[in-house]
Amino acid sequence: MKLTGKRKGQNTVEYLLMLTVVVAVVLAAGWGLKQYMPNILSTVEGLITGAAGTIGSNANK
């Protein structure tokens, strides 16, 4: 019996299912992070600005 064609099709379906799961996880993570990213980025921006201001004020002394 030759089952190579059937096995090849089964491998293709398995890879497509794995790809679907990976894409779903990436989309869910992106959607979840979308809500928090603006707050995180503004916090990091404030920290960098504050640190740069501190370094700049100490350079004049």
Jmol script that loads the backbone (N, CA, C; Angstrom):
load data "model"
ATOM      1  N   MET A   1       0.825  -1.202   0.000  1.00  0.00           N
ATOM      2  CA  MET A   1       0.000   0.000   0.000  1.00  0.00           C
ATOM      3  C   MET A   1       0.863   1.258   0.000  1.00  0.00           C
ATOM      4  N   LYS A   2       0.467   2.225  -0.809  1.00  0.00           N
ATOM      5  CA  LYS A   2       1.164   3.501  -0.817  1.00  0.00           C
ATOM      6  C   LYS A   2       0.304   4.543  -0.098  1.00  0.00           C
ATOM      7  N   LEU A   3       0.828   5.048   0.992  1.00  0.00           N
ATOM      8  CA  LEU A   3       0.098   6.057   1.762  1.00  0.00           C
ATOM      9  C   LEU A   3       0.820   7.393   1.772  1.00  0.00           C
ATOM     10  N   THR A   4       1.836   7.528   0.933  1.00  0.00           N
ATOM     11  CA  THR A   4       2.631   8.756   0.966  1.00  0.00           C
ATOM     12  C   THR A   4       1.815   9.984   0.607  1.00  0.00           C
ATOM     13  N   GLY A   5       0.928   9.879  -0.363  1.00  0.00           N
ATOM     14  CA  GLY A   5       0.092  11.023  -0.738  1.00  0.00           C
ATOM     15  C   GLY A   5      -0.833  11.432   0.387  1.00  0.00           C
ATOM     16  N   LYS A   6      -1.404  10.445   1.074  1.00  0.00           N
ATOM     17  CA  LYS A   6      -2.315  10.742   2.179  1.00  0.00           C
ATOM     18  C   LYS A   6      -1.553  11.368   3.345  1.00  0.00           C
ATOM     19  N   ARG A   7      -0.359  10.862   3.623  1.00  0.00           N
ATOM     20  CA  ARG A   7       0.443  11.396   4.724  1.00  0.00           C
ATOM     21  C   ARG A   7       0.876  12.829   4.424  1.00  0.00           C
ATOM     22  N   LYS A   8       1.205  13.099   3.160  1.00  0.00           N
ATOM     23  CA  LYS A   8       1.607  14.453   2.780  1.00  0.00           C
ATOM     24  C   LYS A   8       0.459  15.432   3.011  1.00  0.00           C
ATOM     25  N   GLY A   9      -0.744  15.022   2.656  1.00  0.00           N
ATOM     26  CA  GLY A   9      -1.908  15.865   2.893  1.00  0.00           C
ATOM     27  C   GLY A   9      -2.165  16.059   4.377  1.00  0.00           C
ATOM     28  N   GLN A  10      -1.918  15.024   5.157  1.00  0.00           N
ATOM     29  CA  GLN A  10      -2.104  15.123   6.610  1.00  0.00           C
ATOM     30  C   GLN A  10      -1.090  16.098   7.200  1.00  0.00           C
ATOM     31  N   ASN A  11       0.162  16.055   6.738  1.00  0.00           N
ATOM     32  CA  ASN A  11       1.176  16.996   7.212  1.00  0.00           C
ATOM     33  C   ASN A  11       0.777  18.432   6.885  1.00  0.00           C
ATOM     34  N   THR A  12       0.248  18.645   5.697  1.00  0.00           N
ATOM     35  CA  THR A  12      -0.175  19.982   5.296  1.00  0.00           C
ATOM     36  C   THR A  12      -1.274  20.498   6.212  1.00  0.00           C
ATOM     37  N   VAL A  13      -2.234  19.671   6.517  1.00  0.00           N
ATOM     38  CA  VAL A  13      -3.328  20.068   7.410  1.00  0.00           C
ATOM     39  C   VAL A  13      -2.792  20.367   8.807  1.00  0.00           C
ATOM     40  N   GLU A  14      -1.857  19.553   9.288  1.00  0.00           N
ATOM     41  CA  GLU A  14      -1.275  19.792  10.616  1.00  0.00           C
ATOM     42  C   GLU A  14      -0.543  21.128  10.658  1.00  0.00           C
ATOM     43  N   TYR A  15       0.237  21.428   9.616  1.00  0.00           N
ATOM     44  CA  TYR A  15       0.953  22.709   9.572  1.00  0.00           C
ATOM     45  C   TYR A  15      -0.015  23.889   9.493  1.00  0.00           C
ATOM     46  N   LEU A  16      -1.079  23.746   8.733  1.00  0.00           N
ATOM     47  CA  LEU A  16      -2.066  24.821   8.648  1.00  0.00           C
ATOM     48  C   LEU A  16      -2.768  25.040   9.986  1.00  0.00           C
ATOM     49  N   LEU A  17      -3.044  23.966  10.710  1.00  0.00           N
ATOM     50  CA  LEU A  17      -3.652  24.110  12.039  1.00  0.00           C
ATOM     51  C   LEU A  17      -2.698  24.799  13.003  1.00  0.00           C
ATOM     52  N   MET A  18      -1.419  24.415  12.960  1.00  0.00           N
ATOM     53  CA  MET A  18      -0.438  25.071  13.835  1.00  0.00           C
ATOM     54  C   MET A  18      -0.300  26.547  13.476  1.00  0.00           C
ATOM     55  N   LEU A  19      -0.279  26.857  12.191  1.00  0.00           N
ATOM     56  CA  LEU A  19      -0.184  28.249  11.749  1.00  0.00           C
ATOM     57  C   LEU A  19      -1.393  29.047  12.209  1.00  0.00           C
ATOM     58  N   THR A  20      -2.571  28.445  12.149  1.00  0.00           N
ATOM     59  CA  THR A  20      -3.793  29.103  12.602  1.00  0.00           C
ATOM     60  C   THR A  20      -3.722  29.419  14.090  1.00  0.00           C
ATOM     61  N   VAL A  21      -3.226  28.482  14.862  1.00  0.00           N
ATOM     62  CA  VAL A  21      -3.102  28.701  16.307  1.00  0.00           C
ATOM     63  C   VAL A  21      -2.100  29.812  16.592  1.00  0.00           C
ATOM     64  N   VAL A  22      -0.966  29.803  15.909  1.00  0.00           N
ATOM     65  CA  VAL A  22       0.056  30.841  16.121  1.00  0.00           C
ATOM     66  C   VAL A  22      -0.494  32.210  15.754  1.00  0.00           C
ATOM     67  N   VAL A  23      -1.176  32.306  14.625  1.00  0.00           N
ATOM     68  CA  VAL A  23      -1.754  33.594  14.195  1.00  0.00           C
ATOM     69  C   VAL A  23      -2.802  34.063  15.201  1.00  0.00           C
ATOM     70  N   ALA A  24      -3.617  33.148  15.702  1.00  0.00           N
ATOM     71  CA  ALA A  24      -4.640  33.512  16.686  1.00  0.00           C
ATOM     72  C   ALA A  24      -4.000  34.033  17.967  1.00  0.00           C
ATOM     73  N   VAL A  25      -2.935  33.403  18.414  1.00  0.00           N
ATOM     74  CA  VAL A  25      -2.245  33.851  19.637  1.00  0.00           C
ATOM     75  C   VAL A  25      -1.620  35.222  19.422  1.00  0.00           C
ATOM     76  N   VAL A  26      -0.997  35.433  18.277  1.00  0.00           N
ATOM     77  CA  VAL A  26      -0.376  36.740  17.992  1.00  0.00           C
ATOM     78  C   VAL A  26      -1.440  37.835  17.919  1.00  0.00           C
ATOM     79  N   LEU A  27      -2.554  37.552  17.268  1.00  0.00           N
ATOM     80  CA  LEU A  27      -3.631  38.541  17.190  1.00  0.00           C
ATOM     81  C   LEU A  27      -4.230  38.843  18.561  1.00  0.00           C
ATOM     82  N   ALA A  28      -4.409  37.816  19.373  1.00  0.00           N
ATOM     83  CA  ALA A  28      -4.955  38.034  20.716  1.00  0.00           C
ATOM     84  C   ALA A  28      -3.986  38.841  21.569  1.00  0.00           C
ATOM     85  N   ALA A  29      -2.706  38.548  21.463  1.00  0.00           N
ATOM     86  CA  ALA A  29      -1.707  39.305  22.228  1.00  0.00           C
ATOM     87  C   ALA A  29      -1.662  40.757  21.759  1.00  0.00           C
ATOM     88  N   GLY A  30      -1.721  40.958  20.453  1.00  0.00           N
ATOM     89  CA  GLY A  30      -1.717  42.322  19.915  1.00  0.00           C
ATOM     90  C   GLY A  30      -2.932  43.104  20.360  1.00  0.00           C
ATOM     91  N   TRP A  31      -4.080  42.459  20.351  1.00  0.00           N
ATOM     92  CA  TRP A  31      -5.305  43.135  20.794  1.00  0.00           C
ATOM     93  C   TRP A  31      -5.225  43.475  22.281  1.00  0.00           C
ATOM     94  N   GLY A  32      -4.680  42.571  23.079  1.00  0.00           N
ATOM     95  CA  GLY A  32      -4.560  42.820  24.514  1.00  0.00           C
ATOM     96  C   GLY A  32      -3.568  43.930  24.818  1.00  0.00           C
ATOM     97  N   LEU A  33      -2.452  43.942  24.100  1.00  0.00           N
ATOM     98  CA  LEU A  33      -1.432  44.965  24.336  1.00  0.00           C
ATOM     99  C   LEU A  33      -1.843  46.327  23.790  1.00  0.00           C
ATOM    100  N   LYS A  34      -2.712  46.339  22.815  1.00  0.00           N
ATOM    101  CA  LYS A  34      -3.157  47.592  22.194  1.00  0.00           C
ATOM    102  C   LYS A  34      -3.773  48.530  23.227  1.00  0.00           C
ATOM    103  N   GLN A  35      -4.429  47.970  24.220  1.00  0.00           N
ATOM    104  CA  GLN A  35      -5.078  48.785  25.242  1.00  0.00           C
ATOM    105  C   GLN A  35      -4.065  49.417  26.196  1.00  0.00           C
ATOM    106  N   TYR A  36      -2.929  48.751  26.411  1.00  0.00           N
ATOM    107  CA  TYR A  36      -1.968  49.206  27.413  1.00  0.00           C
ATOM    108  C   TYR A  36      -0.769  49.938  26.822  1.00  0.00           C
ATOM    109  N   MET A  37      -0.503  49.774  25.538  1.00  0.00           N
ATOM    110  CA  MET A  37       0.686  50.371  24.939  1.00  0.00           C
ATOM    111  C   MET A  37       0.728  51.897  25.024  1.00  0.00           C
ATOM    112  N   PRO A  38      -0.339  52.635  24.763  1.00  0.00           N
ATOM    113  CA  PRO A  38      -0.230  54.096  24.867  1.00  0.00           C
ATOM    114  C   PRO A  38       0.195  54.543  26.271  1.00  0.00           C
ATOM    115  N   ASN A  39      -0.343  53.910  27.301  1.00  0.00           N
ATOM    116  CA  ASN A  39       0.042  54.276  28.660  1.00  0.00           C
ATOM    117  C   ASN A  39       1.494  53.925  28.949  1.00  0.00           C
ATOM    118  N   ILE A  40       1.923  52.774  28.487  1.00  0.00           N
ATOM    119  CA  ILE A  40       3.306  52.363  28.711  1.00  0.00           C
ATOM    120  C   ILE A  40       4.259  53.302  27.988  1.00  0.00           C
ATOM    121  N   LEU A  41       3.946  53.627  26.735  1.00  0.00           N
ATOM    122  CA  LEU A  41       4.823  54.505  25.962  1.00  0.00           C
ATOM    123  C   LEU A  41       4.891  55.906  26.559  1.00  0.00           C
ATOM    124  N   SER A  42       3.793  56.430  27.038  1.00  0.00           N
ATOM    125  CA  SER A  42       3.831  57.770  27.637  1.00  0.00           C
ATOM    126  C   SER A  42       4.595  57.744  28.955  1.00  0.00           C
ATOM    127  N   THR A  43       4.510  56.658  29.705  1.00  0.00           N
ATOM    128  CA  THR A  43       5.279  56.535  30.944  1.00  0.00           C
ATOM    129  C   THR A  43       6.770  56.491  30.646  1.00  0.00           C
ATOM    130  N   VAL A  44       7.152  55.703  29.649  1.00  0.00           N
ATOM    131  CA  VAL A  44       8.571  55.613  29.267  1.00  0.00           C
ATOM    132  C   VAL A  44       9.054  56.959  28.750  1.00  0.00           C
ATOM    133  N   GLU A  45       8.231  57.644  27.981  1.00  0.00           N
ATOM    134  CA  GLU A  45       8.607  58.960  27.473  1.00  0.00           C
ATOM    135  C   GLU A  45       8.847  59.934  28.628  1.00  0.00           C
ATOM    136  N   GLY A  46       7.975  59.898  29.628  1.00  0.00           N
ATOM    137  CA  GLY A  46       8.151  60.770  30.788  1.00  0.00           C
ATOM    138  C   GLY A  46       9.416  60.450  31.556  1.00  0.00           C
ATOM    139  N   LEU A  47       9.722  59.173  31.710  1.00  0.00           N
ATOM    140  CA  LEU A  47      10.942  58.781  32.416  1.00  0.00           C
ATOM    141  C   LEU A  47      12.193  59.230  31.667  1.00  0.00           C
ATOM    142  N   ILE A  48      12.176  59.078  30.350  1.00  0.00           N
ATOM    143  CA  ILE A  48      13.334  59.497  29.552  1.00  0.00           C
ATOM    144  C   ILE A  48      13.491  61.008  29.600  1.00  0.00           C
ATOM    145  N   THR A  49      12.391  61.728  29.476  1.00  0.00           N
ATOM    146  CA  THR A  49      12.448  63.195  29.529  1.00  0.00           C
ATOM    147  C   THR A  49      12.954  63.668  30.886  1.00  0.00           C
ATOM    148  N   GLY A  50      12.464  63.050  31.950  1.00  0.00           N
ATOM    149  CA  GLY A  50      12.918  63.416  33.288  1.00  0.00           C
ATOM    150  C   GLY A  50      14.391  63.125  33.492  1.00  0.00           C
ATOM    151  N   ALA A  51      14.852  61.978  33.004  1.00  0.00           N
ATOM    152  CA  ALA A  51      16.264  61.627  33.137  1.00  0.00           C
ATOM    153  C   ALA A  51      17.137  62.565  32.319  1.00  0.00           C
ATOM    154  N   ALA A  52      16.683  62.905  31.112  1.00  0.00           N
ATOM    155  CA  ALA A  52      17.451  63.825  30.276  1.00  0.00           C
ATOM    156  C   ALA A  52      17.507  65.208  30.904  1.00  0.00           C
ATOM    157  N   GLY A  53      16.412  65.638  31.521  1.00  0.00           N
ATOM    158  CA  GLY A  53      16.412  66.927  32.199  1.00  0.00           C
ATOM    159  C   GLY A  53      17.352  66.943  33.392  1.00  0.00           C
ATOM    160  N   THR A  54      17.398  65.845  34.121  1.00  0.00           N
ATOM    161  CA  THR A  54      18.291  65.745  35.271  1.00  0.00           C
ATOM    162  C   THR A  54      19.747  65.769  34.824  1.00  0.00           C
ATOM    163  N   ILE A  55      20.052  65.043  33.777  1.00  0.00           N
ATOM    164  CA  ILE A  55      21.426  65.009  33.284  1.00  0.00           C
ATOM    165  C   ILE A  55      21.812  66.375  32.741  1.00  0.00           C
ATOM    166  N   GLY A  56      20.893  67.030  32.022  1.00  0.00           N
ATOM    167  CA  GLY A  56      21.169  68.347  31.468  1.00  0.00           C
ATOM    168  C   GLY A  56      21.372  69.390  32.552  1.00  0.00           C
ATOM    169  N   SER A  57      20.624  69.330  33.640  1.00  0.00           N
ATOM    170  CA  SER A  57      20.765  70.317  34.710  1.00  0.00           C
ATOM    171  C   SER A  57      22.048  70.082  35.506  1.00  0.00           C
ATOM    172  N   ASN A  58      22.500  68.857  35.594  1.00  0.00           N
ATOM    173  CA  ASN A  58      23.749  68.572  36.306  1.00  0.00           C
ATOM    174  C   ASN A  58      24.971  68.948  35.468  1.00  0.00           C
ATOM    175  N   ALA A  59      24.832  69.015  34.177  1.00  0.00           N
ATOM    176  CA  ALA A  59      25.961  69.358  33.299  1.00  0.00           C
ATOM    177  C   ALA A  59      26.321  70.831  33.432  1.00  0.00           C
ATOM    178  N   ASN A  60      25.372  71.669  33.828  1.00  0.00           N
ATOM    179  CA  ASN A  60      25.630  73.113  33.940  1.00  0.00           C
ATOM    180  C   ASN A  60      26.310  73.485  35.250  1.00  0.00           C
ATOM    181  N   LYS A  61      26.436  72.562  36.156  1.00  0.00           N
ATOM    182  CA  LYS A  61      27.019  72.875  37.470  1.00  0.00           C
ATOM    183  C   LYS A  61      28.508  72.786  37.475  1.00  0.00           C
TER     184      LYS A  61
END
end "model"
wireframe off; spacefill off
backbone 0.3
color backbone group
